[in-house]
């Protein structure tokens, strides 16, 4: 196949993956809708004429289970097509290379890792409740990549043409995906905590799709485990492979580059998160809020620095969009 054919295949695969992800999102939303308690039942419960059902009726339960399996299947298919798009980007370059030559390709890789980790960990940690959130995040980020970040395939720049590209980017992408899943778990901790307080104030049980979200202690434990896995991987990427690669490319281990600084800020936030949990007993709401600060700095460093900084030596990874370049 010619390089242009590979690039066309990659672009088409991204479009197909985005479409299948969107279908998976619709199916998951239908699943959530099926979990809602009918209005007539809510009125009876509010009037005290009937107890709140602990589980949906058998017919509705079967429909919910079917939609959940279908949504996960569509997500797995989209993830596979997503991988094809990455392979196509790498094969389209001359010479062939890893698909991490610009911000568009970095974003494709980051969203792929998020989807892949969800698919792989789905059964191990019972992550079915997370499906709409993960797929919604991936679809939104892919839209941003295609609309604003898309760039034609080109050879690697001199700074990127190094074996450290693979080591550094793979570890950073894995950590980014894991931190993102941990951030989603932290968001849902805050959402469920607020919903439980409202339900308790109204003297009723939690119902609908939120009832399917794990209990607060399980969400807190899941977020901690994911962050505890991602942090050493991020440390390896930011404080070991990054400086080594920087020394090879620019003859300095640390240049106070905006992207380096924000990567270190992200490291400090997550180090504080884990330290606070281990020594000060931070759990629950305070830990979730700190985790959200971490994921915000993470994604600002991942995408924002390239567009809001004019002095970063990492600016080779992206072209500034027209609406920012005009400023």
C-alpha positions as CSV (number, residue, x, y, z in Angstrom):
1,X,0.0,0.0,0.0
2,X,1.1,3.5,-0.7
3,X,1.7,6.1,2.0
4,X,-1.4,8.1,0.8
5,X,-3.5,5.0,1.0
6,X,-2.4,4.3,4.6
7,X,-3.2,7.9,5.6
8,X,-6.6,7.7,4.0
9,X,-7.2,4.4,5.8
10,X,-6.2,6.1,9.1
11,X,-8.6,9.0,8.5
12,X,-11.4,6.7,7.6
13,X,-10.7,4.5,10.6
14,X,-10.9,7.5,12.9
15,X,-14.3,8.4,11.4
16,X,-15.6,4.9,11.8
17,X,-14.3,4.6,15.3
18,X,-15.9,7.9,16.2
19,X,-19.2,6.8,14.8
20,X,-19.1,3.4,16.6
21,X,-18.1,5.2,19.9
22,X,-21.1,7.5,19.4
23,X,-23.4,4.5,18.8
24,X,-22.0,3.0,22.0
25,X,-22.7,6.2,23.8
26,X,-26.3,6.2,22.6
27,X,-26.8,2.6,23.7
28,X,-25.4,3.3,27.1
29,X,-27.6,6.4,27.5
30,X,-30.6,4.1,26.6
31,X,-29.3,1.7,29.3
32,X,-29.3,4.5,31.8
33,X,-32.8,5.6,30.7
34,X,-34.1,2.1,31.2
35,X,-32.8,2.2,34.8
36,X,-35.0,5.2,35.6
37,X,-38.0,4.5,37.8
38,X,-41.3,5.1,36.0
39,X,-43.1,8.2,37.1
40,X,-46.2,6.2,38.3
41,X,-43.9,4.2,40.6
42,X,-42.2,7.3,41.9
43,X,-45.6,8.9,42.7
44,X,-46.7,5.8,44.6
45,X,-43.5,5.7,46.6
46,X,-43.7,9.4,47.4
47,X,-47.3,8.9,48.6
48,X,-46.2,5.9,50.8
49,X,-48.5,3.5,48.9
50,X,-45.7,1.3,47.7
51,X,-42.2,0.5,48.8
52,X,-39.3,1.6,46.5
53,X,-38.3,-1.4,44.4
54,X,-34.9,-2.7,45.2
55,X,-34.3,-3.8,41.6
56,X,-36.0,-3.2,38.3
57,X,-38.7,-5.6,37.1
58,X,-37.3,-8.7,35.3
59,X,-38.2,-7.5,31.8
60,X,-36.6,-4.1,32.4
61,X,-33.6,-5.8,34.1
62,X,-33.1,-8.0,31.0
63,X,-33.3,-5.0,28.7
64,X,-30.8,-3.1,30.9
65,X,-28.4,-6.0,30.8
66,X,-28.7,-6.4,27.0
67,X,-28.0,-2.7,26.4
68,X,-25.0,-2.9,28.7
69,X,-23.5,-5.8,26.8
70,X,-24.2,-4.2,23.5
71,X,-22.7,-0.9,24.6
72,X,-19.5,-2.6,25.8
73,X,-19.3,-4.7,22.6
74,X,-19.6,-1.5,20.5
75,X,-16.9,0.2,22.6
76,X,-14.6,-2.8,22.1
77,X,-15.2,-2.7,18.3
78,X,-14.6,1.0,18.2
79,X,-11.4,0.6,20.2
80,X,-10.1,-2.0,17.7
81,X,-10.9,0.3,14.8
82,X,-9.2,3.1,16.8
83,X,-6.1,1.0,16.9
84,X,-6.2,0.6,13.1
85,X,-6.2,4.3,12.7
86,X,-3.0,4.5,14.8
87,X,-1.3,1.8,12.7
88,X,-2.3,3.6,9.5
89,X,-0.8,6.9,10.7
90,X,2.5,5.1,11.4
91,X,2.6,3.2,8.1
92,X,1.7,6.4,6.2
93,X,5.0,8.0,7.1
94,X,8.2,7.6,5.1
95,X,10.0,6.0,6.7
96,X,7.5,4.2,8.8
97,X,7.4,5.4,12.4
98,X,5.4,5.3,15.6
99,X,2.2,7.5,15.3
100,X,3.4,10.2,17.7
101,X,4.7,12.9,15.4
102,X,2.2,15.7,16.3
103,X,-0.5,16.7,18.7
104,X,-3.2,15.1,16.6
105,X,-1.5,11.7,16.8
106,X,-0.7,12.1,20.6
107,X,-4.4,12.8,21.2
108,X,-5.4,9.7,19.1
109,X,-3.1,7.7,21.2
110,X,-4.2,9.1,24.6
111,X,-7.9,8.5,23.8
112,X,-7.1,5.0,22.6
113,X,-5.3,4.2,25.9
114,X,-8.3,5.5,27.9
115,X,-10.7,3.2,25.9
116,X,-8.3,0.3,26.0
117,X,-7.9,0.4,29.8
118,X,-11.6,0.6,30.2
119,X,-12.2,-2.4,28.0
120,X,-9.4,-4.4,29.7
121,X,-10.4,-3.5,33.2
122,X,-14.2,-3.7,32.6
123,X,-14.7,-7.1,34.1
124,X,-11.9,-7.0,36.7
125,X,-13.3,-3.9,38.4
126,X,-17.0,-4.1,37.2
127,X,-16.8,-0.9,35.3
128,X,-20.0,-1.2,33.4
129,X,-21.4,1.9,35.2
130,X,-18.5,3.9,33.8
131,X,-19.3,3.1,30.1
132,X,-21.2,6.3,29.1
133,X,-18.6,8.5,30.9
134,X,-15.6,6.9,29.2
135,X,-17.2,6.8,25.8
136,X,-18.5,10.3,26.1
137,X,-15.0,11.6,27.0
138,X,-13.4,9.7,24.1
139,X,-15.9,10.9,21.6
140,X,-15.6,14.5,22.7
141,X,-11.8,14.4,22.6
142,X,-11.7,12.7,19.2
143,X,-14.0,15.5,17.9
144,X,-11.6,18.1,19.2
145,X,-8.7,16.2,17.6
146,X,-10.3,15.9,14.2
147,X,-11.7,19.5,14.0
148,X,-8.8,21.5,15.5
149,X,-5.7,19.3,15.8
150,X,-5.7,17.3,12.5
151,X,-2.4,17.5,10.6
152,X,-1.0,15.6,7.6
153,X,1.4,12.8,8.1
154,X,5.0,14.0,8.1
155,X,8.5,12.7,9.0
156,X,9.5,13.0,12.6
157,X,11.4,16.2,13.5
158,X,15.0,15.7,14.6
159,X,14.1,16.1,18.3
160,X,11.4,13.4,18.1
161,X,13.5,11.0,16.1
162,X,14.8,9.0,19.1
163,X,14.3,5.6,20.7
164,X,13.3,7.6,23.8
165,X,10.1,8.7,22.0
166,X,8.6,5.2,22.3
167,X,9.7,4.8,26.0
168,X,8.6,8.2,27.1
169,X,5.3,8.5,25.2
170,X,4.1,5.0,26.0
171,X,4.7,5.5,29.7
172,X,3.1,9.0,29.7
173,X,0.1,7.7,27.6
174,X,-0.5,4.8,30.0
175,X,-0.4,7.1,33.0
176,X,-2.6,9.6,31.3
177,X,-5.2,7.0,30.6
178,X,-5.2,5.6,34.1
179,X,-5.3,9.1,35.7
180,X,-8.3,9.8,33.5
181,X,-10.2,6.7,34.7
182,X,-9.3,7.6,38.2
183,X,-10.6,11.2,37.6
184,X,-13.9,9.8,36.3
185,X,-14.2,7.6,39.5
186,X,-13.5,10.7,41.6
187,X,-16.2,12.7,39.7
188,X,-18.7,10.0,40.3
189,X,-17.8,9.9,44.0
190,X,-18.8,13.5,44.3
191,X,-22.0,13.1,42.2
192,X,-23.1,10.1,44.2
193,X,-22.3,11.7,47.5
194,X,-24.5,14.7,46.6
195,X,-27.3,12.4,45.4
196,X,-27.2,10.4,48.6
197,X,-27.5,13.5,50.7
198,X,-30.5,14.7,48.7
199,X,-32.1,11.3,48.9
200,X,-31.6,11.1,52.6
201,X,-33.1,14.6,53.1
202,X,-36.1,13.5,51.1
203,X,-36.3,10.2,53.1
204,X,-36.0,8.0,50.1
205,X,-33.6,5.5,48.6
206,X,-31.3,6.3,45.7
207,X,-32.8,5.1,42.4
208,X,-32.2,5.3,38.7
209,X,-28.7,5.0,37.1
210,X,-27.0,6.4,40.1
211,X,-28.1,3.4,42.1
212,X,-26.0,1.3,39.8
213,X,-22.8,3.3,40.6
214,X,-20.8,1.6,43.3
215,X,-21.0,2.7,46.9
216,X,-18.9,5.6,48.0
217,X,-16.3,3.5,49.7
218,X,-15.9,1.3,46.6
219,X,-15.5,4.4,44.4
220,X,-13.0,5.9,46.7
221,X,-11.0,2.6,46.8
222,X,-11.2,2.3,43.0
223,X,-9.9,5.8,42.5
224,X,-7.0,5.2,45.0
225,X,-6.0,2.0,43.3
226,X,-6.0,3.5,39.8
227,X,-4.0,6.5,41.0
228,X,-1.5,4.3,42.9
229,X,-0.9,2.4,39.7
230,X,-0.6,5.5,37.4
231,X,1.7,7.6,39.7
232,X,4.9,5.5,39.4
233,X,4.3,5.2,35.6
234,X,4.0,9.0,35.4
235,X,7.1,9.4,37.6
236,X,9.0,7.2,35.2
237,X,7.8,9.2,32.2
238,X,8.3,12.7,33.7
239,X,11.3,12.4,36.0
240,X,13.3,9.7,34.3
241,X,12.8,9.2,30.6
242,X,11.8,12.8,30.0
243,X,15.0,14.3,31.3
244,X,17.2,11.7,29.7
245,X,15.5,12.4,26.3
246,X,15.8,16.2,26.9
247,X,19.6,15.8,27.5
248,X,19.9,13.8,24.3
249,X,18.0,16.4,22.3
250,X,19.0,19.7,23.9
251,X,22.1,18.8,26.1
252,X,20.2,19.7,29.3
253,X,18.3,17.4,31.6
254,X,15.9,20.2,32.6
255,X,15.1,23.4,30.7
256,X,12.2,24.9,32.7
257,X,10.1,24.5,29.5
258,X,6.4,25.2,30.2
259,X,5.5,21.6,29.3
260,X,8.1,20.2,31.7
261,X,7.0,22.6,34.5
262,X,3.3,21.6,34.1
263,X,4.2,17.9,34.0
264,X,6.1,18.4,37.2
265,X,3.1,20.3,38.7
266,X,0.9,17.4,37.8
267,X,3.4,15.0,39.5
268,X,3.4,17.2,42.7
269,X,-0.5,17.2,42.8
270,X,-0.7,13.5,42.5
271,X,2.2,13.0,44.9
272,X,0.3,15.2,47.4
273,X,-2.9,13.1,46.7
274,X,-1.2,9.8,47.6
275,X,0.8,11.3,50.5
276,X,-2.4,12.8,52.0
277,X,-4.2,9.5,51.8
278,X,-1.3,7.6,53.3
279,X,-0.3,9.9,56.1
280,X,-3.2,12.3,56.9
281,X,-6.0,9.8,56.2
282,X,-7.5,11.9,53.4
283,X,-10.4,10.0,51.9
284,X,-13.7,10.7,50.3
285,X,-14.6,14.2,49.2
286,X,-11.2,15.9,49.9
287,X,-9.3,13.2,48.1
288,X,-11.7,13.3,45.1
289,X,-11.3,17.1,44.9
290,X,-7.6,16.8,44.9
291,X,-7.7,14.1,42.2
292,X,-9.8,16.4,40.0
293,X,-7.1,19.1,40.4
294,X,-4.6,16.6,39.2
295,X,-6.6,15.5,36.1
296,X,-7.2,19.1,35.2
297,X,-3.4,19.9,35.3
298,X,-2.8,16.7,33.4
299,X,-5.0,17.5,30.4
300,X,-4.0,21.1,30.4
301,X,-0.4,20.0,30.1
302,X,-1.3,17.4,27.5
303,X,-3.1,19.8,25.1
304,X,-3.4,23.3,26.5
305,X,0.3,24.1,26.8
306,X,0.8,23.6,23.1
307,X,-1.7,26.3,22.3
308,X,-1.4,28.8,25.1
309,X,2.4,28.9,25.3
310,X,4.6,30.5,22.7
311,X,7.9,29.6,24.3
312,X,7.6,25.8,24.8
313,X,10.3,23.7,23.1
314,X,7.6,21.1,22.7
315,X,5.7,23.3,20.3
316,X,6.9,21.1,17.4
317,X,4.2,18.7,18.5
318,X,1.3,20.8,17.3
319,X,0.3,23.6,15.0
320,X,-1.6,26.4,16.7
321,X,-5.2,26.5,15.5
322,X,-6.2,29.5,13.4
323,X,-8.5,31.0,16.1
324,X,-5.5,31.1,18.5
325,X,-2.8,31.9,15.9
326,X,-4.7,35.1,15.1
327,X,-4.3,36.4,18.7
